[in-house]
Amino acid sequence: MTTPVLWHFPISHYNEKARWALDWKRIPHVRKVLGPDYLPRAWWATGRGTLPILWLDGQAIGDSTRIIEALERRSPVPPLYPRDEAARRRALALEDFFDEELGHALRAAIVGPALADDPDGAIAVLTLGMPPRAGRMMRAIFPAFRAFYRYRHHITPETVAAGRGKMRAALDRIEAERQPSGYLVGDAFSVADLTAAALFAPLVVPPELQYRLPDPLPSVLVEHQRALADHPAYRWVADMYRRHRGVSAEVSP
């Protein structure tokens, strides 16, 4: 059986979701950081222009939700899906909620203003973990890149403004869904907790993140942190990272 290979962006919260699943299950895997010119390779591999992509047993799997589904089939222990059918449906519904209602909104609210007001900071964050040439290339084509990024991710003044509210709404949803156990579903850590915490990672920036954001942080990120840091669910995200992020299962090629 060949070692799984993850194509990823270090900064992306959807990519963090896939990394955490691999690490949680202690699946040795190779990580390959793709550069800003990743689109042709992603389309060739999966027919989708997105990362992460996991090469698993000779198959390229795109989308973090499908990656976790495949990992559950391949390595069901330790589980991310609750064993009880009703609990599993609830966990998967929460995974979908945070994927659709938080992930894109958080990107718009943070990256959108950074592209406009702090180009150097935005480039430093978006090329995190990439070789220096990636930053040089992005600076050389930055006006075109910024326009393409906004178009691709539907970043407009309206989605930036809506993103602020959706981040708070997602924190409210975490607080409303928390069980007496502290988890979102049942008495154990599940895909619901992993997804909510991973997608909030670029905002909370917990110490357990394996890829450290550049210092200083973009000012728009700091502003959102100050506005939301007192929310109980913000602290919950940090607690999930502290208790369950663990160590990397990455291995050398």
N, C-alpha and C positions, 0 to 999 in steps of 0.2 A: 504494500500500500504506500503510495507516494505521499510525501509531506505536503499538506495543504499550503497554498500560497495566496496571500491576501494582497491585492492591489488596493492602495488606499492613499488618502490625504491625512496627514497627522492632525490637522486642525479641525476637520469635519466632525460634527457631532453624530451624523449617521455612520461614519466610519468608526467612531469611538464605540458605538453600539455593537458593531460586529467584532471589534477587537475585544471588548469586554466579554462577549459570549465565548469567544475562543479561549480567553484566559480563564474564565469561570469554569469551563469544562476541562481545563488543563490539556488542551489539544496543541501539541507542538506544531508550529507553523512558521513559515517564512513570510516576512513583510517586504513588500516592494513599493516604495513611494513613487508615484507617477508625478510628472510635472504638469505645468499649465497646458501643455499640448497633448493631454491625455485622451481627448475626445475620439480620434480615429481608432485608438487601441480599444477603448471601451466599446465603441460601436461594433468593432470587429468581433470582440469576445462575446457580447451578450445581445447586441442589437439595441442597446440602451446607452445613452451618453452620460452615465452616472457611475460614481463609485460609492461604496466599495464593491469590488468584485472578488469573490473567493473561488479559487481553482481547487476543487475538491473531487478527488478520484477521477480526474480527467475532464470534469465538467466545470464550465465557468458559470458561476451563480451571481447574478446581480441583485441588488436591493437587500438592505439589511434584514428586513423581515423574512425574506426567502432564505437568506443565509442562516438565520437562527432556526428556521423550520428544518433545513437540511441537517444542521448540527444536532438537533434534537433526535432526528431519526438515526443518525450515525453514532452519536454518543449520548444516550439518554440520561446518563448519570455523570455528575449531578444535574438534576432537571432544571429547566427554566419554565416548562409548562406544568401547571398544577395537574395532579393526577385525576382529581375530581372533574367530571365533564363540565358542570356548571361553572366551577371556578376557572377552568381553562378558558371557557368562552368569555368570561369576564376579563381575564388577563389579556386575552387577544384583542378584545374590544378596547381596552385601555391602551395597549400598544398602538393600535390604529389611531386612537384619538391623539396621542402625543406625537406620533409620526406626522399626522396631517395638520393638526391644529397648533402645534408648538414648533416643530422643526423648521418649517419654512418661515414662520412668523419671526422667530428669533433671528434667523439669518438676515431677514429684511431689516429688522429693527437695529441690528448691530453693524452688519457689513455695509448696508446702504449708506448711512451717514458717514461711516469711516471712509468709504470710497470718495465721498464728496469733500470731506473736511480734513482728512488725514491720510493722503495717498501713501506716504512712506510707511505709516503704521499699518495700513491695510495690506500693503505688499508684504511687509515683514510677517504679518499673521498668516496670510494666505499661502505664502511659500515656506511656512514652517517645516523644517525637516528636509527641505529640498536643497540640492546643491546651489552654490552662489549664482551660477549662471541663470537659474530660474528667476531670481530677483532681478538680475540685469535685463533679462528678456522682457519681464513684465514692465519694468520702468520704460524700456524703449517703446513699448506699444501701449502704454497705460491708457491713453484716451480711448483707443479702440477696445482694449480689454474691459474698461469700465462700462462702456456702452453695451458690449456684448453680455457682461455679467448681469447688468440690470435687466436686459431683455430676457436673458435665459431664466433668471430667477424671479421675474415679474416684480422687480423692485421699483416702486413708484412712491411719490410722497404719500399716497393713500395707504399703500401696504406697509410703509415704514410706520406711519401713525397707528395703523391697526395692529401692527406687531407688538407695540408697547402694551396695548390692552390685552392681547392674546397671551403674552408672557405672564401677566398677572393672573389672568383667568386660568392658565394651566397650573400655576401655583395654588390657586384656590381649589382646583379640581383635585390636586394631590391631597390637600388638607381635608377635603370632603370625603375622599375615598379611603383615607388611612384607617386601617383596622386597629383594634386594641393591641394587636401584635406589633404595630408600627409599620407593617407592610400594606401594600395596596390590595392584595388578594390573599386571604387566608393567613396562615401562620408562618409562611416561609418566603424567602426572596424568590421572585419570579421575573418573567419577561416584562411584566408591567413595571416593576420597580427599576429594572435595568434600563428600560427605554426612557422612562421619565427622568431618571438621573443622568443618563448619558446625553440626552438632548439638551439638558440644562447645563452641561459641563462648560461650554464656552462662556456662559454668564457667571457661574459660581467659581470656576477655576479652582477646584479642590486640589490640595497638595498631592493627591494620589494620581493625578493626571500624568501619563507617561511622557507626554510631549509638552514642555513648558512654553507658555506664551512669552513672546519677547517683552522686555522691560524697557521703557514704560508701556503699560497697556494703553490701547487707544482710548482717548478721552470719553467717547460715547459709551464704551464698555464700563468704564469707571462710574459714569453717571447712572447707568442702569443698576449697577451693583449697589450704589448708595441708595437708590430709590426702593430696591427690593430686598435688601439684606436682612431687614427685620421681619420678613414674612416667615412664619414657622416652616413652610415647605422649602424655603431656600436653605434653611438649616438642615432639613430632612435630606436634601440632595447631598450636602456635605457628609452627613452621617452615613448614607448609603455607600458613598465612596470610601469612607474610613473603614466601614465594617466589611465590605464585600468586593472592593475592586481588586484586591490581591496583587500578585506579581504577574509579570508578562510571561506568556508561554512561547514567545518568539524564539526561534532557533536560527543559527547561521545557515545560509544556503548550502 
